[in-house]
Amino acid sequence: WNKKEKATGKVFRVYNVHLDIFEDAAYLGVGKVLERLSDDMKKNKMPFIMAGDFNVAPSSETIKRCYANTDPVMVDHTKKLTLTRHGFMNRGEMKKIDYVFTDENTAKTVSEPDVWDDKLDGIWLSDHFPISVTLIYNNRGKRCMHLWRNRQTRQIQV
């Protein structure tokens, strides 16, 4: 969907992704998203954010497909992260399966990702750690848009 940032009026696209847990289906699913993204960019070139639960490891063919995409080129802002899913620590395998991608121009405005590892009364609120990035769209360094991704809450806060 398209989102207009309130402070600057900048318009951008947001693609929220939640892919299948099976690698073959995830690969096909990301292909559909990339095709849609490419078609949208041909109609109206504007900044984009693609974020969500890809359900695959960084070494998977699904993520390699994102890295290899050239129309448009995609930048992974979670590349340095090693853990985004903890499965409530005792019940699941700890791994990285959540990602935030943008186009090359938008990438220049994106902060390093922040992983929220908070607990409420000693309880994890999700089996994923929410990941946030900040996009800065003006030359004064004022934060204009904050994006966060969480299994239960997928929102844009402006």
C-alpha positions as CSV (number, residue, x, y, z in Angstrom):
1,W,0.0,0.0,0.0
2,N,1.0,3.6,-0.4
3,K,1.8,5.7,2.6
4,K,2.1,9.5,2.8
5,E,4.5,10.7,5.6
6,K,2.8,13.5,7.5
7,A,5.7,15.8,8.2
8,T,7.2,15.9,4.7
9,G,4.4,14.7,2.4
10,K,6.8,12.1,1.0
11,V,5.0,9.2,-0.5
12,F,6.4,5.6,-0.4
13,R,5.2,2.1,-0.8
14,V,5.1,-0.5,2.0
15,Y,5.1,-4.2,1.3
16,N,4.3,-6.3,4.4
17,V,5.5,-9.9,3.9
18,H,4.6,-13.1,5.8
19,L,5.9,-16.0,3.8
20,D,5.2,-19.7,4.2
21,I,7.3,-21.8,6.6
22,F,8.2,-24.2,3.7
23,E,11.2,-23.0,1.6
24,D,9.7,-23.9,-1.8
25,A,6.5,-21.9,-1.0
26,A,8.5,-19.0,0.5
27,Y,10.6,-18.9,-2.7
28,L,7.4,-18.7,-4.8
29,G,5.8,-16.2,-2.5
30,V,8.7,-13.8,-2.6
31,G,8.8,-14.1,-6.3
32,K,5.2,-12.9,-6.5
33,V,6.0,-10.0,-4.2
34,L,9.1,-9.0,-6.2
35,E,7.1,-9.2,-9.5
36,R,4.4,-6.9,-7.9
37,L,7.1,-4.5,-6.6
38,S,8.8,-4.4,-10.1
39,D,5.4,-3.8,-11.8
40,D,4.6,-1.0,-9.3
41,M,8.0,0.6,-9.9
42,K,7.4,0.7,-13.6
43,K,4.1,2.4,-13.2
44,N,5.3,5.0,-10.6
45,K,8.8,5.0,-9.3
46,M,8.7,5.8,-5.6
47,P,10.6,4.7,-2.5
48,F,9.6,1.4,-1.0
49,I,10.0,-0.7,2.2
50,M,9.5,-4.4,2.2
51,A,9.5,-5.9,5.6
52,G,8.2,-8.9,7.5
53,D,8.5,-12.6,8.5
54,F,10.2,-14.3,5.5
55,N,10.4,-17.6,7.5
56,V,13.8,-18.5,6.0
57,A,17.4,-18.2,6.9
58,P,19.8,-15.7,5.3
59,S,21.5,-18.5,3.3
60,S,18.1,-19.6,1.8
61,E,17.4,-19.4,-1.9
62,T,14.5,-17.1,-1.0
63,I,16.8,-14.4,0.5
64,K,19.4,-15.0,-2.2
65,R,16.6,-14.2,-4.7
66,C,16.0,-10.8,-2.9
67,Y,19.7,-10.0,-3.0
68,A,19.9,-10.9,-6.7
69,N,16.9,-8.8,-7.7
70,T,18.0,-6.0,-10.0
71,D,14.6,-4.4,-10.8
72,P,14.8,-2.8,-8.4
73,V,18.0,-3.4,-6.4
74,M,17.1,-4.2,-2.8
75,V,19.1,-3.3,0.3
76,D,18.8,-5.6,3.4
77,H,18.9,-3.5,6.6
78,T,18.9,-6.5,8.8
79,K,22.0,-8.1,7.2
80,K,24.1,-7.8,10.4
81,L,21.4,-9.3,12.6
82,T,21.8,-12.9,13.7
83,L,18.6,-13.5,15.7
84,T,15.1,-12.3,15.1
85,R,13.0,-15.3,16.2
86,H,13.5,-16.9,19.6
87,G,10.5,-19.2,19.8
88,F,10.0,-18.1,23.4
89,M,13.6,-19.2,24.1
90,N,12.8,-22.6,25.4
91,R,10.4,-23.9,22.8
92,G,12.0,-23.1,19.5
93,E,15.1,-22.8,17.5
94,M,16.7,-19.3,17.7
95,K,17.3,-18.0,14.2
96,K,17.0,-15.0,11.9
97,I,13.9,-15.0,9.7
98,D,12.7,-11.4,9.7
99,Y,14.0,-8.8,7.3
100,V,13.7,-5.1,6.2
101,F,14.5,-4.2,2.6
102,T,14.4,-0.9,0.8
103,D,15.4,0.5,-2.6
104,E,18.9,1.9,-2.9
105,N,17.9,5.6,-2.6
106,T,15.8,5.0,0.5
107,A,18.7,2.9,2.0
108,K,20.7,6.1,2.3
109,T,18.1,7.4,4.8
110,V,17.7,4.3,7.0
111,S,19.2,4.0,10.4
112,E,20.8,0.8,11.8
113,P,18.1,-1.7,12.8
114,D,17.1,-1.9,16.5
115,V,16.0,-5.2,17.9
116,W,13.5,-4.9,20.8
117,D,14.2,-7.7,23.3
118,D,11.9,-6.4,26.0
119,K,9.8,-8.7,28.3
120,L,6.7,-7.8,30.2
121,D,6.7,-9.3,33.7
122,G,9.4,-11.7,32.5
123,I,7.3,-12.9,29.5
124,W,8.1,-12.5,25.8
125,L,5.2,-10.9,24.0
126,S,6.0,-12.7,20.8
127,D,8.1,-15.5,19.4
128,H,9.9,-12.9,17.3
129,F,11.9,-9.8,18.4
130,P,10.4,-6.7,16.8
131,I,12.9,-4.9,14.5
132,S,12.7,-1.2,13.9
133,V,14.5,1.2,11.5
134,T,14.1,4.9,11.2
135,L,13.9,6.7,7.8
136,I,15.1,10.3,7.7
137,Y,13.7,12.4,4.8
138,N,15.0,15.9,5.5
139,N,18.4,17.5,5.7
140,R,18.0,18.6,9.3
141,G,18.2,15.0,10.7
142,K,14.7,15.1,12.1
143,R,13.1,11.7,12.4
144,C,10.2,11.7,10.0
145,M,9.1,8.1,9.9
146,H,9.6,5.1,12.2
147,L,8.9,1.6,10.9
148,W,8.6,-1.4,13.1
149,R,7.8,-5.0,12.5
150,N,6.3,-7.4,14.9
151,R,4.5,-10.7,14.5
152,Q,1.3,-9.4,16.1
153,T,1.5,-5.7,15.1
154,R,2.5,-4.6,11.6
155,Q,2.2,-0.8,11.7
156,I,3.7,2.3,10.4
157,Q,3.9,5.1,13.0
158,V,4.2,8.6,11.6
